[in-house]
C-alpha cells in the first residue's frame, strides 16, 4: 500500500487533478466562520479552472447551503456545485419511484435540528407530530445537546419499532459540529434505531449513491474519478466513501481527527498516528494528509501584477 504523502497545502496537489470534491463542515467552516486560508485556496483553484463540488451530509437542501456559504464569505464564484444528502433525499421523496423511496408513504415523522422542515417543504408530504400517526421516519438532524438520546429520542424510536416504520437518514454523520464542539449527530440516532431492529436507508457519505451522483456530474464535464480528489476531515465518511469509488483522498488533520494528531511533533509521530487511524478504518489509507485547507505557497501580489497585452 503506497504511503500517504504529507502536504504543506493544496498547491502541492493542484496540478494533479481536474476536480476537487470538498467536504463542508470541519473543512471549509465550523458553522460560524470560514477557516483561515479557505477562501484564498478556493480562489486559486478556480483560477486554475478546477471543477469544485462541495459535498455535504447536510440534511438541508443545496440552495440553503448556498445561502449559508455566502454568509460565511464563500460565494458561488468559488465553486461549481453543491451536493447535499438533504437535496438527494428531497428529490427521492418527490418522485417516490426509485429504490427505497418507492411508495414509502405521505405521512412523515421528522427529526431535524431546530424544527427545520426544509427537507420536505414543497413536497406532497404531511408532517405528523405523533410517531403513532407516521408512515415513515425521516432523520435529518438532532437537537443535541438540549435533547438527549435516552430521554427524548429512544422513546420515539421504540414506538417506531412497534409500528415497523422504515427510516430514512438524510445525514449519516455520527457527530455534528456546532461552533468548536461536536454533539450527537443524526447518524447516531439512525444507528440506535438499527440497534432496536429498525430498517434504515442512509443517504450521504460514505454510501456510494452520493459519490456516484458526483461522478455523474463530473462526467458531463469529461472529468473522471482518476482526475478527481476528495478533501475531507473524516476517515469514516470522506476517506472511505471516496476510496470506495476509486477517488483519491486528502485527509484534513484539523477536523474531526484533530485529537489524534494534536500531540504529534515530528513527521514520524504523525505517521504513527495516521497508521492507528488506518487500522481503525479497514486499512484504507488517504492518498494525502494536510494540516488544513489552505493554498500553502506565498500568493503573488495580484494588485500590482500587469496584464499581458497583444
N, C-alpha and C positions, 0 to 999 in steps of 0.2 A: 504494500500500500504506500503510495507516494506521501512524503512528509508534507505537512501544512507549511505554506510559505508565510512568514511574518511580514506584514506590510506597514510602512510608515503612514500611508494614506491611500486613497482610491486612485490617485495618479499612478501608483505603481502597477495597476492592472487595467487602466482605462483603455490602453491601446489593444488589449487582447480580446475585447468584447464589443459587439454592436448594440447590445441591450442589457439593461440593468433592471432587475426586479428588486424593489426595495421595500422592506417591512416599514411600517409606520411608527407605531408606539414603541418607545425604547430605542429606536434607531434614528428617526428624524426628530422626534419630540417626546416630551413626557406628559403630554396632555395639557400643559400650561405654557410651555415655551419651546421654540425650536432650539436644538442643541447648537452650541458654538461650532461654526465651520460648515454646517449642513447646507445653508443657502448658497454659500460660495462654491461648495462642491457640486451641487446640482447645476449651478450656472456653468461651471466648467464642463461638465458632461454634456449639457445641451449645446454648448458652444462647439463641441466636437461631434455634433449630430448623433449622439447616442439616444436610443429609444428607451424611455424610462416608464416603467409601470410601478405604481405604488400599490402594494398588495397588503391587505389588512384583514384580520379576523374580526374587524368591527361589525357589530350587529346592526349598524346604521347603513343607510344606502349611500351610494357613491357620491351623490350630489351634496349630502350633508357633510361627508368627509371633505369634499372640495371646499365648502364654506369654512370648516374648521381650520384646514390647512392655510387658507387665505388669511384668516385671523392671526395665524402664527407667523405670517410673512412668507409662506411657501405658496406662491401664486401659481396659476395654471401654466404659465410660460416655462416653469421649471420641471415639468413632467408631461407625459403624453396621455396616460390612462390611470384611472383609479379603479381597482378591482377589490370589492369587499364581499365577505361572506353574506352580509346583510342584503346586498344587491342581488346576489345569485339566489338567495332564499326568496326574496320578493318576486323575482321572475318565475321561480318554480311554483310558488303559491298562486300566482296569477294564472298560469297555464294549467296546472294540476293534471298534466298528461305525460309526465316523464318520471320513470323510476319511482322513488319513494314518495314523491309528491302526488302521484296518481290517486285521485279521489280521496285525498286524506281528510277532507271534511271542510266545513264552513265555520264551525264554532271552535274558537281558539282560546285557550288559557295562556296568556303571555307573561313570561318572566323577563323583565327588562330593567334597565337602570333608570331610576327617577320617573317611572311611569311613561317612558318613551314608547310611543306606538308607531313610529315612522316605518318600521319594518312591515307593517300591514296597512298603512294609510293608502287609500285609493283602491284597495282590493275588496272583492266581494267576500269579506271575512267578518264575522261577528265576534268581537271580544267579549268573553264572559267573565264575570267576577268570581264565580264559584267553579272549582275544578270539577265538581259533580255534573256541571252542565256542558262540559267541553267534549269535543270530538277528537282533539289532538292538543298536545302541549308544545309550545314554542319557547325555547330558551335563548334569549339574545343578550342578556346582561344580568348583573346581580346588584342588589342594593347593599352589599357588604361595605363596611363593617356594621352598618346600622341593623341589618337583618342577618342573622346567623343561620348556618346550615341546620343545626339541631332544633332551634326554636321556631324558625319560620319555614324553611324550605322542605325539610324532611316530612312534616305532616302533610303537606300538599303532594309530595311525591308518593307517599304511601296511599293516599286516596286515588291518585292517578293510576297506580298499580292495580288497585281494586277494580278500576274501570277498564283496565288493559289498554290504556291510551298509548299510542305511538308518540314519540317526541322528536322534534327537530331541534338540533343545537346549532344556532346560527353564529356561534362564536366559541370554538373549541378551547380557547385559552383557559388554562387552569388558574392563572393569576392575572389580575387586571392592575395596570399601573395607574395610580392616582397621585399626581404630583411626584414625590420622591418615594412613595410607599406602594407596595404590592398588597392587594387584597384578594379575597376569594373571587375567582373568575367563574363565568358561566359553564366552562368546561367541567369544573369540579361538580357542579350541580348535576350535569348530564351524566357524569360517571357514577355519581351516587344513585341516580335513577337506574342505571345498569346494575349496580350492586343489589338493588332491590328486585331485579329481574325484569326491568323495563327494556323496551326496544328504542334505541336512539339512532337517528341518522345525522351524521355530522357534516356540516358544510364549512369549508375553510381548511386552513393549513393544520396538519400536514397531509391531509387527504388529497388524493390525486385529482379529483374533479376541478378544484380551483386552480391548480397548476396547469392542467390541460386547457382550461379556459384561457389562461395567459399565453400558452403556446399557440393556441388558435389565433389570438390577437397578433402575436409576433409573426406568424406565418403569412399574414396578409401584407406584411412589410418585407417578405422574403428573409426573415430572421429565424434561425432555428435554435434548438436547445444548446448545441455546441457553440453558438455565438453569444450565449447568454450567461450571466452570473446573478445569483441571488445574494443580497446583502441582508442579514438578519441577526437578531441577538439571542435567538433561542435554538438550541440543538433540537428539541422535540418537534418544533413546528417548521422553522425556516430551513434548517440544515437537512433534516431527514426528509422533509417534504420535497425540496428541490432535488436532492440526490435521487429520490425515487423515480424522477422523470429525466434523469441524466443531465441536470443542470449543475454547473459548478457553483460553489458556495463560498461566502466570506462571512465568518463569524465576527460580530462586533463585541469586544470584551466588556465594554462599559454598560451593557444592558443587563438582562436577566441573570447572566452568569458572572456578574461583576465580583461577587463574593469568592468565586473560585480563583480569580486571578489577583485579587487586591493586595495580597501579601507577597506576590512574586517580584523579585528584584533583579533577576538575571534571566536571559533567554532560556537557560536550561530549566529554571524553575517554572517559567511559563510553559515550556514544552511538557514538563511532567504534569502540570495541572491540566493541560489540554488532553493528555493521554488518559487521565482519570475520566474526563468527560466523555471521550470517545468510547471507552469501555462501558460507560453507563448507557450509551445510546447506540447499541447494536454495531459497534465498531465502525460507524460511519464517521469519516474524518472530513472536516471542512477543508476546502482547497486553500483558503487563505484565512488569516487572522489579522484583525486591525483593532487598534485601541478604540476608535470611534469613527464616525463618518466625517472625514474632512479631506481636503484635497491632498495635503501632505507635502506640497512643494511651495516655495515662495511664488506668489502670483505676480504677473507683470503689472506695472503701473499703467493701467489702461487709459487713464486720464491724459497721459502725455504721449500715448502711442500714436504715431502718424499712420493714417490710412494710405495704402498704396494706391497710386493713380496710374492711368494709362493702360 
